Each structure stands twice: as structure tokens, then as C-alpha cells.
């Protein structure tokens, strides 16, 4: 066994130094309630940027074209948002020309998986919009009581 321990040591060190995106799971209801702004947008450009004084790791800047605002009032036609590379930093994977549902705070310039932001398929867009609008109607009804 001792002669194999030199093989296990690097693996154990790598596991100890690895990053993992972990966050408490939240429902669409919780994501909708927490977000100040929710919209459907198409990613029209993405740039990989190096680490800097604000970012400890390389990051992605994505320019989105807003298609439909679901919560939060008027949005600019184009909006630029930052995210991590994905995997361990909870960043949202960026694929140009794909649609996204974006959940964010009013003053946030970044997006991440924990808030609910994600890539969506064309076939699920209508149903997702309907679900979010239904949740918002239910939340309004509860607030009036």
C-alpha cells in the first residue's frame, strides 16, 4: 500500500484545492420573489476577460438584447452583465445567440446560477414566462391580504 500512496497524494491535494459552486437550492417561486428584475434576453456577444482588481479569476462579460421584461419595469434594449466562467464559481455558461432567463437585483451588474439565471431552450420560453407571471400574480394577491 505504501508504494501506491505517492499516487494518491496528488489526487488528494487536487481535491482539497478544487472549487465547487454550492448554494442552497431555491424554487422558481423563491427566485421570482427575491429578484428585482426578471427578463428574457438573447446573448449577442461574450468576451473572456482577464482577472483584475475586481475579479480574482478570469470572467466573462456578456451583452444581451432584452426580449421581454417580466419584472422590474423598463430595461434598456441592450444590457451588459458579468459572470464567472461557470463550474466552481457559479457563473452562467455563455452561448452566443441563445436565450436566457435573467434574475437579478436592481443594481447588480453580475449574474449567477444561484439567483436562477440560466440558458433556456426556445420550446420552454413560453411556459417559463407563464409560470413566472403566475407566481408574480400569486405574490401580489398575498401582499394585498
HELIX and SHEET records of a PDB file:
HELIX    1   1 UNK A    2  UNK A   17  1                                  16    
HELIX    2   2 UNK A   28  UNK A   34  1                                   7    
HELIX    3   3 UNK A   87  UNK A   89  5                                   3    
HELIX    4   4 UNK A  113  UNK A  115  5                                   3    
HELIX    5   5 UNK A  122  UNK A  144  1                                  23    
SHEET    1   A 5 UNK A  78  UNK A  83  0                                        
SHEET    2   A 5 UNK A  59  UNK A  71 -1                                        
SHEET    3   A 5 UNK A  37  UNK A  49 -1                                        
SHEET    4   A 5 UNK A  99  UNK A 104 -1                                        
SHEET    5   A 5 UNK A 118  UNK A 120 -1                                        
END                                                                             
